[in-house]
Amino acid sequence: MAKYMIAANYTMEGLQGVRSKGAKARADVISGMVEKAGGSLESFHFAFGEDDVYVICDLPNDESAAAIAFTVSASGGATTRTVKLLTVEQVDSALGMQVAYTAPGA
């Protein structure tokens, strides 16, 4: 499974929903959604600043992550930004690969 970070920002309608049902209810809904997509929720955090919510989860593939992003955004309650996370081992493997590249202007 791959690990993803989903950053979400509530619309006014979405924020009103969180206020009416509470933060725990929202975290439970997200956990259930991730599990039904075949994944598992590692953590769910509300935040202040640029984003309202950060979700770290394991999902079976990029298509599952995209399906979640499309579904949440289409709901009108929030917009999302999904980041695929890499392990230290994956980065070390990538660093060891040879890639043919010519810089612009070279």
Secondary structure, 3 states (H helix, E strand, C coil): CEEEEEEEEECHHHHHHHHHHCHHHHHHHHHHHHHHCCCEEEEEEECCCCCCEEEEEEECCHHHHHHHHHHHHHHCCEEEEEEEECCHHHHHHHHCCCCCCCCCCC
